[in-house]
Amino acid sequence: MFTLQFSLCLLLASPAAASDALWQRAVAISAYNRDVVPGSWVERKEVFNGEGESHLVSRTHVGFKQIGSKVDVFLVEATTNGEDITLQLQEVFEEKQKDFSLKPQYNPFLPGNQKDISAKREGRSRRDGEVTHIAYDYTQKSPDGRWRGLVWIDETTGMPLEATARLTGLPKKDGKDEIKEVVLNVTFENGPEQRWYPSRITIFNRSILNDFPYSKFYATIETSITFDKYWQITFH
């Protein structure tokens, strides 16, 4: 099965990425773990004003479980500035479930994303004990725009370690808001039996907020998402 997945990845990859065996090994590892789902998603968001003062802190904890052949998202707990708003959010949570899914830029190694990826070796390597990681420059098209970044891949196993990317084409409008800067960092972990998955995502966003209740609010928004308790979908 692993060999078939690897061949499929080669067919889906962009020409530049398809010619690189190590990148394709990382894509194959991602394909192999396509059915691995986080049991816990904890998202913390803090909004700072133009003077760097904390304006708002929110924390949302959701879980994932299998119901039949589908994965259900459910709310565990939610707070805003330390106040419990779980019951209030529960009333509208069905509309917000779509927010708790991995965006394409969170995993540039998904086979289905390879048509939107251009990747090449950057020329650097680094040692971590007995392990050597190889750096890759890459660009990726996504519904949010085009990203340009750097990833590190284990030279021996093909396991990606981390990715850092910036959204290009800024500033740009998002509704009434104006996005000035977005920086994404993703940390990956691996386990036994070639298990591999994102464990932490951080997003740094500088924007001018104009949607209600804001008006010309110069904001820095720091978002941290932590994943835990991974499990594998069972197909019946």
N, C-alpha and C positions, 0 to 999 in steps of 0.2 A: 504494500500500500504506500509506503514512504517513497519508493522509487517512482510510482505513478504520479504522486503529488509533485515530486521534484520535476518530472517531465512537463507537467502541466504548468508549473511556474515558469519554465523556460519559454513556453509558448506565449505566456501572457506578458512577459517582461519587455521593457523597451530595449531597442538594439544595444545601447551602451551598457545597460545593466545586465543584459542577457549574456554578454561576452565575458563577464567577470564571474568566475566560479565561486569565489568566497561570498559575494553578494547573493548569488543564487542559493548557496547553502543556507544563508540566513532566511531567505524567502521560503525555502522548503521547511525550515524549522517553524516558521510562523504558520504555514499551511498545516503542518502536523498538529499544531495546537489550536486549530480553529474552533474546536468544540470546548475549549477550556474557558470557564466563565467565573468572574469574581463573585464570591458570596457576599462581599461587603464593599461598598463604595462610600467613602467619607469625603465630602467636599467642604472645604473651608474657604470662604471668600472674605477678604478685608478690603474696604474702600478707604483710601486716604485722600484728603483734600489737597489743594495746591501748596499748603504749608507743611505737608507731610504728617498732618494730624489724623489719627484714626477716626473715621466718620461712621462706619458701619462694619460689623462683623457678623457673618452668618455661617452656620454650620448645618449641613444636611447629611444624614446617614440613611442610605437605602440598602436593601438587600435584594438578592436574585434567587429565585427558585424555579424548578421545572414543574410545569403543569401540562401533562400530556406531552406533546411534541414542541411546546412553546416555553420560552423563558419569561417568567412574570417578574416585574419590578414592584417592590413594595416599600413603603416609607417606614423607617424605624424610628427616627427622631429628627426634629428640626428646631433650631434656635436662632434668634436674631438679637444681637447685643445681650446675650445671656438669657433672654426670655424664651420660654418654651412656646413654640408656635406649631407643635406637631398636629394638634387637632384642626387648626385653621388650614394648614397646608394639606392635610388629608382630604379636605373637602374639594380641593381643586387639583389633587395630585394626578389624576388620570390625564389631565392636559399637560402635565409637566414630565410625564414618564419618558418622553422622547429625549429630554435633556440628559438622561443618564444612559447614554450609549457612546461607544468609542468612535470619535471622529476619525476620518481617514488619516489626518496628519499625526494622530497619536501612535500610529503603527505604520511606518512607511514600508514595511516588509510584507504586508498582506498581499497575496497573489493578485487579488482583484484591483489593487492600487498600482500595479507595476506599469500599466499603460500610461499613467500620469507621472511617472518617476523618471528622472535622469540622474544617474549616479556614476561617479568615477573615483578612483583612489586619489586621495589628497596628497599623499607622499610622506606623511608622518606615521610613525608607529610608537608605541609606548609599552613598557614592561610593567607588569603587576605580579611580582613574585616570579613564578615560572610561566606565566601567561603573557602572550604578546597580543596587543590590540592594534588593529589597522584602522586608520581614519579614512572616511569617505566624504567627499562633498556630494550633496544631492539637492535637487529641486523637485518640488511636488505640487501639482495642481490639485486644489480641493474646492468644495463649495464655498469656503471662506476666503479663497484667493490662492495666490502662489506663494509657497514657502521655499526658503533657501536655508540649508542647514548643514550640519556635520554629524556623522554617526561613527561610533567605534564598534568594531566587530572582532570577536576572538578569532585569531588567525588559525587555530587548530580545530575548534568545534564549530565555528560559524555562528556562535551565539552572539547577537547584538547586546551591547552593554548599556549604551545610552545614546540619546539623540538630542540635539539642540538646533532650533530653527527659528527664523524670523519671518514674519509675514511681510511680503514686499508690496510695492505699489501704494505705500502710505504717504501722506494722510489720505483717508477716504471716508465717505459718509456711510453710516449705518443707521438708517432712519434719520432722526434729527441729530444723533450723536456724531461726533467726528473722531475717528480712531487715528491716533498719532503713532503708536508703537505697540507691537505685540511680539513677545518672545516666549517660546515654548521649550520646556525641558522635559524629557521623558527618561525615566530610569527603568531598566528591565531586570528581571531576575530569572534564574533557571533552577530547576530541581531535578530529581531522579527521572529516569525514562524519557529524557529529552524534553521535559516540561520547561516551558518558557513563556513569560507573560510580562506586561507592564506592571510595575509595583507602585510607581508614584509619577504623577504629572504635576508640573508647576507652570503657571501661565502668568506672565507679567504684562499688564495692559495699561497704556497711558491714553486717555481719551478726554474730550470735552463733552460732558453729558448735557443734553438739552431736552430729553424726554421727561415728562412729568414724573416725579416732582422736582426735577432739576432744571436749571437754566444757567448756561455758561459755567457749569461746575467742572473745574479742572481736576480730574481724578486720576489717581493711580490705583489700579485694581490688581491685587495679588490673589491668585486662586491656587489652592493646593488640593489635589485629589489623591487619596491613598486607597489602594486596592488590597484586599486580603481574602483569605479563606476560599481560594480557587477550587472549583470542582468541574467535573466533566459532564457534558450533556449526554444523556442516554437515549439512543434512538430505538424505538420499538418496532 
